Amino acid sequence: MVEHDVLSATREAYDGIAPTYAEQFRDSLLDRPLERAMLGVFAEVVGGGGQVGDLGCGPGYVTAYLGELGLSAFGVDTSPVMIELARQAYPGLRFDVGSMGALDIADGALGGVLSRWSIIHTPPQEVPVIFAEFHRVLAPGGHLLIGFSASESASHPAQVFDHAVAPAYRWWPDHLAALLRETGLAEVGRIVREPQPADRRQFRENLLLARKE
């Protein structure tokens, strides 16, 4: 019941701010060269190895960017309003309403999964369920790229922070990598982005690339 309540509250919160969110973050990749570089690496290792799911796609601009990188990408988000905005903005792409914990995707169907700051609203005890779904839908040798904000120290593997939309968590990177490894997703590499003066939140950000064994 707690998981359902959290998911419902998060969905309603993002439904309520979807138009503002879509406008505010539409060009957010422009000033993030490290993230663009990691997305480029992700596109290269996935290559022609099947479809890519952008899970927690929001208004779809990163899904579209993956398409520009040559990937066959589609988006999934729990917010129906976000999905409708994505469909309007990118009518040539596929966008579905869905939950990361119970994806309507066949076993081994994807060559890649992008989870860009989409696990931050998931209660820590439910994150292994999400990772198990990522593992299930990835083909052998498929890749996951996951983005998240880092907690302050190893003594805080999952740390609550004040998010403007819904309750959220930061993660100690090594702890999250260990959870992925337990699920059968082995780390390939990571990029750390230090907080910049213009950032609203002064958190270290991590992009971690993993491969299904």
C-alpha positions as a LaTeX table, in Angstrom:
\begin{tabular}{lrrr}
\hline
Residue & $x$ (\AA) & $y$ (\AA) & $z$ (\AA) \\
\hline
Met1 & 0.00 & 0.00 & 0.00 \\
Val2 & 2.85 & 2.39 & 0.80 \\
Glu3 & 4.43 & 1.81 & $-2.61$ \\
His4 & 1.09 & 2.40 & $-4.35$ \\
Asp5 & 0.50 & 5.60 & $-2.36$ \\
Val6 & 3.98 & 6.94 & $-3.19$ \\
Leu7 & 3.56 & 6.15 & $-6.88$ \\
Ser8 & 0.12 & 7.77 & $-6.98$ \\
Ala9 & 1.32 & 10.89 & $-5.16$ \\
Thr10 & 4.32 & 11.22 & $-7.48$ \\
Arg11 & 2.14 & 10.78 & $-10.56$ \\
Glu12 & $-0.33$ & 13.42 & $-9.39$ \\
Ala13 & 2.46 & 15.84 & $-8.50$ \\
Tyr14 & 4.06 & 15.59 & $-11.95$ \\
Asp15 & 0.70 & 15.75 & $-13.69$ \\
Gly16 & 0.13 & 19.06 & $-11.92$ \\
Ile17 & 3.40 & 20.68 & $-12.99$ \\
Ala18 & 3.92 & 18.95 & $-16.35$ \\
Pro19 & 3.54 & 21.98 & $-18.69$ \\
Thr20 & 5.85 & 24.13 & $-16.56$ \\
Tyr21 & 8.37 & 21.29 & $-16.23$ \\
Ala22 & 8.38 & 20.65 & $-19.98$ \\
Glu23 & 9.06 & 24.30 & $-20.74$ \\
Gln24 & 11.69 & 24.77 & $-18.04$ \\
Phe25 & 13.80 & 21.72 & $-18.90$ \\
Arg26 & 13.26 & 21.51 & $-22.66$ \\
Asp27 & 16.83 & 22.64 & $-23.44$ \\
Ser28 & 18.51 & 21.38 & $-20.27$ \\
Leu29 & 21.01 & 19.17 & $-22.13$ \\
Leu30 & 22.54 & 22.20 & $-23.84$ \\
Asp31 & 24.60 & 23.18 & $-20.79$ \\
Arg32 & 25.43 & 19.60 & $-19.76$ \\
Pro33 & 28.35 & 18.48 & $-21.95$ \\
Leu34 & 29.34 & 15.64 & $-19.61$ \\
Glu35 & 25.84 & 14.18 & $-19.75$ \\
Arg36 & 25.72 & 14.52 & $-23.54$ \\
Ala37 & 29.07 & 12.74 & $-23.69$ \\
Met38 & 27.79 & 9.85 & $-21.58$ \\
Leu39 & 24.63 & 9.62 & $-23.65$ \\
Gly40 & 26.91 & 9.40 & $-26.69$ \\
Val41 & 28.83 & 6.54 & $-25.10$ \\
Phe42 & 25.54 & 4.83 & $-24.27$ \\
Ala43 & 24.39 & 5.19 & $-27.88$ \\
Glu44 & 27.68 & 3.76 & $-29.14$ \\
Val45 & 27.67 & 0.67 & $-26.91$ \\
Val46 & 23.99 & $-0.04$ & $-27.60$ \\
Gly47 & 24.42 & 0.61 & $-31.33$ \\
Gly48 & 21.98 & $-1.44$ & $-33.39$ \\
Gly49 & 21.38 & $-3.85$ & $-30.53$ \\
Gly50 & 17.63 & $-3.37$ & $-30.32$ \\
Gln51 & 15.23 & $-0.80$ & $-28.96$ \\
Val52 & 16.00 & 1.57 & $-26.10$ \\
Gly53 & 13.51 & 2.42 & $-23.37$ \\
Asp54 & 13.75 & 5.87 & $-21.79$ \\
Leu55 & 12.08 & 4.96 & $-18.50$ \\
Gly56 & 10.80 & 7.99 & $-16.63$ \\
Cys57 & 10.94 & 9.99 & $-19.86$ \\
Gly58 & 8.92 & 13.00 & $-18.69$ \\
Pro59 & 8.10 & 15.30 & $-21.64$ \\
Gly60 & 10.26 & 13.26 & $-23.99$ \\
Tyr61 & 13.11 & 15.57 & $-24.97$ \\
Val62 & 15.83 & 13.09 & $-23.99$ \\
Thr63 & 13.97 & 10.31 & $-25.81$ \\
Ala64 & 14.11 & 12.50 & $-28.89$ \\
Tyr65 & 17.81 & 13.16 & $-28.30$ \\
Leu66 & 18.47 & 9.42 & $-28.24$ \\
Gly67 & 16.77 & 9.25 & $-31.61$ \\
Glu68 & 19.12 & 11.96 & $-32.90$ \\
Leu69 & 21.99 & 9.74 & $-31.77$ \\
Gly70 & 20.69 & 6.98 & $-34.03$ \\
Leu71 & 18.86 & 4.84 & $-31.48$ \\
Ser72 & 15.39 & 3.36 & $-31.84$ \\
Ala73 & 14.03 & 4.87 & $-28.63$ \\
Phe74 & 10.66 & 5.08 & $-26.95$ \\
Gly75 & 9.56 & 6.62 & $-23.66$ \\
Val76 & 7.63 & 5.42 & $-20.61$ \\
Asp77 & 6.42 & 7.58 & $-17.74$ \\
Thr78 & 3.95 & 7.23 & $-14.88$ \\
Ser79 & 2.45 & 10.67 & $-15.56$ \\
Pro80 & $-0.28$ & 10.64 & $-18.25$ \\
Val81 & 0.05 & 14.41 & $-18.68$ \\
Met82 & 3.79 & 14.14 & $-19.30$ \\
Ile83 & 3.16 & 11.40 & $-21.86$ \\
Glu84 & 0.55 & 13.51 & $-23.65$ \\
Leu85 & 2.98 & 16.44 & $-23.84$ \\
Ala86 & 5.68 & 14.12 & $-25.19$ \\
Arg87 & 3.33 & 12.76 & $-27.86$ \\
Gln88 & 2.40 & 16.29 & $-28.92$ \\
Ala89 & 6.03 & 17.45 & $-29.07$ \\
Tyr90 & 7.40 & 14.34 & $-30.81$ \\
Pro91 & 4.56 & 12.73 & $-32.80$ \\
Gly92 & 6.95 & 10.41 & $-34.62$ \\
Leu93 & 8.03 & 8.67 & $-31.42$ \\
Arg94 & 6.29 & 6.18 & $-29.16$ \\
Phe95 & 5.38 & 7.15 & $-25.60$ \\
Asp96 & 3.51 & 4.94 & $-23.12$ \\
Val97 & 2.10 & 5.44 & $-19.63$ \\
Gly98 & 3.61 & 2.83 & $-17.32$ \\
Ser99 & 5.38 & 1.97 & $-14.08$ \\
Met100 & 9.08 & 1.08 & $-13.87$ \\
Gly101 & 8.22 & $-1.60$ & $-11.32$ \\
Ala102 & 5.90 & $-3.46$ & $-13.70$ \\
Leu103 & 6.85 & $-2.69$ & $-17.28$ \\
Asp104 & 4.67 & $-3.83$ & $-20.16$ \\
Ile105 & 7.76 & $-4.94$ & $-22.07$ \\
Ala106 & 8.73 & $-8.49$ & $-23.01$ \\
Asp107 & 11.69 & $-10.25$ & $-21.41$ \\
Gly108 & 14.97 & $-9.38$ & $-23.14$ \\
Ala109 & 13.31 & $-7.02$ & $-25.61$ \\
Leu110 & 15.62 & $-4.02$ & $-25.16$ \\
Gly111 & 19.19 & $-3.33$ & $-26.12$ \\
Gly112 & 19.32 & $-0.39$ & $-23.75$ \\
Val113 & 17.55 & 1.26 & $-20.82$ \\
Leu114 & 17.95 & 4.88 & $-19.82$ \\
Ser115 & 16.92 & 5.81 & $-16.29$ \\
Arg116 & 17.71 & 9.51 & $-16.04$ \\
Trp117 & 16.91 & 10.70 & $-12.51$ \\
Ser118 & 13.79 & 8.52 & $-12.65$ \\
Ile119 & 14.49 & 6.38 & $-9.56$ \\
Ile120 & 14.85 & 9.32 & $-7.19$ \\
His121 & 11.21 & 9.19 & $-6.07$ \\
Thr122 & 11.29 & 5.43 & $-5.41$ \\
Pro123 & 11.46 & 4.38 & $-1.73$ \\
Pro124 & 14.84 & 2.68 & $-1.14$ \\
Gln125 & 13.30 & $-0.70$ & $-0.31$ \\
Glu126 & 11.62 & $-0.74$ & $-3.73$ \\
Val127 & 14.71 & 0.12 & $-5.81$ \\
Pro128 & 15.82 & $-3.56$ & $-6.14$ \\
Val129 & 12.40 & $-4.28$ & $-7.68$ \\
Ile130 & 13.00 & $-1.57$ & $-10.27$ \\
Phe131 & 16.49 & $-2.89$ & $-11.02$ \\
Ala132 & 15.10 & $-6.39$ & $-11.42$ \\
Glu133 & 12.68 & $-5.03$ & $-14.05$ \\
Phe134 & 15.55 & $-3.28$ & $-15.86$ \\
His135 & 17.44 & $-6.57$ & $-15.90$ \\
Arg136 & 14.38 & $-8.51$ & $-17.11$ \\
Val137 & 13.66 & $-6.30$ & $-20.12$ \\
Leu138 & 17.30 & $-6.02$ & $-21.21$ \\
Ala139 & 18.71 & $-8.53$ & $-23.68$ \\
Pro140 & 21.95 & $-10.30$ & $-22.67$ \\
Gly141 & 24.74 & $-7.81$ & $-23.22$ \\
Gly142 & 22.28 & $-4.88$ & $-23.12$ \\
His143 & 23.23 & $-1.66$ & $-21.34$ \\
Leu144 & 21.66 & 0.49 & $-18.63$ \\
Leu145 & 22.54 & 4.16 & $-18.14$ \\
Ile146 & 21.28 & 5.50 & $-14.83$ \\
Gly147 & 21.51 & 9.07 & $-13.59$ \\
Phe148 & 21.07 & 10.14 & $-9.96$ \\
Ser149 & 22.20 & 12.62 & $-7.31$ \\
Ala150 & 24.75 & 11.41 & $-4.78$ \\
Ser151 & 24.35 & 11.30 & $-1.02$ \\
Glu152 & 27.01 & 12.95 & 1.12 \\
Ser153 & 28.90 & 9.88 & 2.34 \\
Ala154 & 28.97 & 6.10 & 2.39 \\
Ser155 & 27.23 & 6.23 & 5.77 \\
His156 & 24.15 & 7.59 & 3.95 \\
Pro157 & 23.46 & 5.02 & 1.20 \\
Ala158 & 20.02 & 6.56 & 0.60 \\
Gln159 & 19.46 & 10.11 & 1.80 \\
Val160 & 16.19 & 12.05 & 1.66 \\
Phe161 & 16.39 & 15.51 & 0.12 \\
Asp162 & 13.99 & 18.38 & $-0.41$ \\
His163 & 12.71 & 17.99 & $-3.96$ \\
Ala164 & 10.37 & 20.63 & $-5.36$ \\
Val165 & 7.85 & 18.13 & $-6.76$ \\
Ala166 & 7.74 & 14.97 & $-4.61$ \\
Pro167 & 9.73 & 13.20 & $-1.85$ \\
Ala168 & 13.09 & 12.12 & $-3.23$ \\
Tyr169 & 16.33 & 10.31 & $-2.40$ \\
Arg170 & 20.02 & 10.69 & $-3.13$ \\
Trp171 & 22.21 & 7.57 & $-3.35$ \\
Trp172 & 25.80 & 6.73 & $-2.49$ \\
Pro173 & 27.16 & 5.62 & $-5.91$ \\
Asp174 & 29.02 & 2.51 & $-4.72$ \\
His175 & 25.91 & 1.31 & $-2.89$ \\
Leu176 & 23.75 & 1.75 & $-5.96$ \\
Ala177 & 26.36 & 0.00 & $-8.10$ \\
Ala178 & 26.33 & $-2.91$ & $-5.63$ \\
Leu179 & 22.53 & $-3.18$ & $-5.91$ \\
Leu180 & 22.87 & $-3.28$ & $-9.68$ \\
Arg181 & 25.55 & $-5.95$ & $-9.43$ \\
Glu182 & 23.32 & $-8.09$ & $-7.22$ \\
Thr183 & 20.68 & $-7.89$ & $-9.94$ \\
Gly184 & 23.10 & $-9.04$ & $-12.66$ \\
Leu185 & 24.03 & $-5.60$ & $-14.01$ \\
Ala186 & 27.78 & $-5.05$ & $-13.90$ \\
Glu187 & 29.21 & $-1.53$ & $-13.86$ \\
Val188 & 31.11 & $-0.52$ & $-17.00$ \\
Gly189 & 31.98 & 3.03 & $-15.97$ \\
Arg190 & 30.70 & 6.24 & $-14.47$ \\
Ile191 & 30.93 & 10.02 & $-14.79$ \\
Val192 & 30.73 & 12.35 & $-11.80$ \\
Arg193 & 29.54 & 15.92 & $-12.30$ \\
Glu194 & 30.43 & 18.30 & $-9.52$ \\
Pro195 & 27.84 & 20.96 & $-8.60$ \\
Gln196 & 28.15 & 24.15 & $-10.60$ \\
Pro197 & 27.51 & 27.69 & $-9.27$ \\
Ala198 & 24.32 & 28.04 & $-11.33$ \\
Asp199 & 22.83 & 24.75 & $-10.08$ \\
Arg200 & 19.79 & 25.17 & $-7.87$ \\
Arg201 & 20.83 & 22.13 & $-5.82$ \\
Gln202 & 24.46 & 21.82 & $-4.87$ \\
Phe203 & 24.56 & 18.03 & $-5.23$ \\
Arg204 & 27.11 & 15.86 & $-6.94$ \\
Glu205 & 25.52 & 14.04 & $-9.87$ \\
Asn206 & 26.41 & 10.60 & $-11.18$ \\
Leu207 & 25.86 & 8.82 & $-14.49$ \\
Leu208 & 26.57 & 5.12 & $-14.18$ \\
Leu209 & 26.75 & 2.73 & $-17.15$ \\
Ala210 & 26.11 & $-0.98$ & $-16.53$ \\
Arg211 & 25.87 & $-4.08$ & $-18.69$ \\
Lys212 & 23.60 & $-7.11$ & $-18.33$ \\
Glu213 & 25.79 & $-10.15$ & $-17.81$ \\
\hline
\end{tabular}
